[in-house]
Amino acid sequence: MPTNNRPTEDELQEKALYDILQYLPLDEVELKDGYSINKCISIIERDKNLSKSGKKAIEETLPTIEAILKDRPELGKAKISNMSWKDNDGDGKRDYDPEGMQACTFERDNQVYISFRGTPKRAWIDNAKGFVRDLNLLEVVATVFKLVPDVSCFSPSIMDNSLLRSNTGEIVEVLGKLGEIASKNLMPQNDISTMDNESDVKLNNIFDQELYKYTSPMQEEALAYMEFLKHPSDGRQSVLDKYENVYVTGHSKGGNEATLVTMVYSDVIDRCISSDGQGFSPEFIEYMKKTLGEDRFKSIQDTQMYGFHGNNDYVSPLGKSAIIEENKIYFDTGIKLEKFFDIFGNHFPITMIDEKTGEIARITEQGPIGKFIALISKKLMALNETDRQDAALVAMLPLQYPYAKGIQMFDKPTDLVWDSIDIFTSLNNGVSVLSNIISESLMEEEGKEFVDYVVGELGDKSVLIRELGKLYYAIKSVDEGITKLNNWIDGILEYVKIDWDEFNRTMAKYNEQDIVRDEDLENLKKYESYGTSDLGTVAINYAKTKELVNILDEMNDLVEGRILPEMEDIAESLRRLSFWRVSVREWTDIKDSIEKNNNTRKIFKERVINYYNSCEIMEAKFVAGMYGGK
């Protein structure tokens, strides 16, 4: 694989500077094309009318920016241009709302960096949309009619309301009318059927309208921004033609958008460095391979797309990555956990830089949080599209509302209506799907490493984390014990099956002969004289029964000595964590069932021992008869 385009540490440092600058309140001050970074910072620092969030952004990011510029003063001369939040097309309003997609260019010497900002506070739901294709019209209308059953499933207390029950017919009628309106007026903007008249128009002369089935609204804004750069409305020379080297960069959602535009405009972009940017849907990746061709897509992956990710970042592992593992560079975020929610700090852009020196953070390998999220994402991407969408929306809800404290971006009120319907109808299934995936992942090696890390960091600082850690290890121990038990049972069944097959083959062989030989009759007379004819043929291999008894003893020791006591400890822990409202009875029912099955195995063991003893008696009689008979 060619590696001559791999970014150097200086290039990673410059890329980090542009990514972090995007988080300053650039849209709140008056900046003009051609202003240097130094001038932009000076203007921002002097402005006394910045919003509260703007002041907080300066407080959080400016020290890191200043550290970089102290180490690399020449970077302060880079010039900002093509700001997406400005009115570049002369229509009297901003080209793009800065609470959605935000981008600009930084020009220096013979190169230009196209920089995309990370997820703004109203764009978290948009992230989920990038993991599935767009719904078509029939699916949208079907989604509307899911409202009634989803209400009854997700919130039984609501359906218990007598007033609601008495008006169910009216609700269905209203939803029916809503479906009619949907079919006429509210078709999603990116549905392929709305673009029939434009079907011959190809983005960058390559990509047809199918591309928009797999992209989110803000990803599409990033593509539109690239078209603006490629074909400036005022007729000036494109920055894509003006500079010898064209690079694309971005953090978080910006990294995802940078990767997207690199694949679509790979003919004019020399390299992309995505930092902590998420991946795409499996369908999107397949579409790219189909449209570009396998060889061209692989070439772009090998030589044009790189990742610079925090070792414990939790966003970059999401989705199906277009960046190959060999081109991912991991850095130590340096986050120390004092409380659980400090984990979120692993995604902050300033972690790319050592604030003391201004240089890039120490290069390392992917950490336990990153690996755990990667496992969850792998399972998520393997789901059908409905389950995947539901789970993705549920995962983004806490970030969109409690964290960002705002509703998602929308162009028209109807877009918000459809988003709200999608979210509401996804809740019940999404919570179930995501919970199952997380539970499964916790029981695997990556899950154990994640818990080990969290308990190791916080176990001595938080009683709750310490107790939850004990609970997890107890459950994990029981899970491993049950797995071992199942493996033993499978082994026994396989052994029995082999013996049974051998018995059938032997019987078949004798049946084919269809004769009774004289020596068989003579042998029968011998057995009668030895006093063993009531036990049948003595040539029985019963040695294996002793192994079976040993296995049953080990199983019993495991169940009674470890599994049942630990399950009782878990039940007791669950009773103490009463605020969880856990049904302890369900857990104890499982424990009782395991105990009952173990008692059944004890009875089986006694029968095996009796069989073994009978065989020994029969063998003793046979031997005695061989040496003299009666």
Buried (B, 14 or more C-beta within 10 A) or exposed (E): EEEEEBBEEEBBBBBBBBBBBBBBBBBBBEBEBEBBBBBBBEBBEEBEEBEEEBBEBBEBBBEBBBBBBEBBEEBBBBBBBBBBBBEBEEEEEBBBBBBBBBBBBBBBEEBBBBBBBBBBBBBBBBBBBBBBBBBBBEBBBEBBBBBBEBBBBBEEEEBEEEEEEEEEEEEEEEBEEBBEBBBEEBBBBBBBEBBEEEEEEEBBEBBBBBBBBBBBBBBBBBBBBBEBBBEBEEEEEBBBEEBEEBBBBBBBBBBBBBBBBBBBBBEBBBBBBBBBBBBBBBBBBEBBBEBBEEEBBBBBBBBBBBBBBBBBBBBBBBBBBBBBEEBBBBBBBBBEBEEBEEBEBBBBBBBBBBBEEBBBBEEBEBBBBBBBBBBBBBBBBEBEBBBBBBBBBBBBBEBBBEBBEBBBBBEEEBBBBBBBBBBBBBBBBBBBBBEEBBEEBBBEEBBBBBBBBBBEBBBEEBEEBBBBBBBBBBBBBBEBBBEBBEEBEEEBEEBEEEEEEEEEEEEEEEEEEEEEEEEEEEEEEBBEEBBBBEBEEBEBEBEEBEEBBEBBEEBBEBBEEBBBEBBBBBBEBBEEBEEEEBEBEEBBEBBEEBBEEBEEBBEEBEEBBEBBEEBEEBBEBBEBBEEEEE
